[in-house]
Amino acid sequence: DRDVTGVQTCALPILIASPSIWYDSTVLFKYCREYTQTHQDLKANIYLSAGSREETEAGFTRMEANVKKLAELLDSRHYPNLRIRTQVLEGETHFSVFPAALNSGLRYLFSGGR
């Protein structure tokens, strides 16, 4: 990127809070696997979270487990420019997790991914 434009491309900051990975029979995992087959890197700084009480809420299927599985899938590729923090927010439900995730996620993403 820098060689072509003279500007270094920054990693894209992505905040993912309580994602419905279960949607459409977890099609997101299929998309991730397809991406990994054709790409050697993913330039992103990702904060990925779920609430600890989402697993037991009616209608919210495997939220915590799927978040952990997505993080493992991305980590397993060892992308050189991927930084990912996964957090299970204790005591949070699907309906309460967003404010806590937003707070933690923005702090992580805009502190240089530390």
Buried (B, 14 or more C-beta within 10 A) or exposed (E): EEEEEEEEEEBEBEBBBBBEBBEEEBEBBEEBEEEBEEEEEBBBBBBBBBBBBBBEEEEBBBBBBBBBBBBEBBEEBEBEEBBBBBBBBEEBBBEBBBEBBBEBBEEBBEEEBE
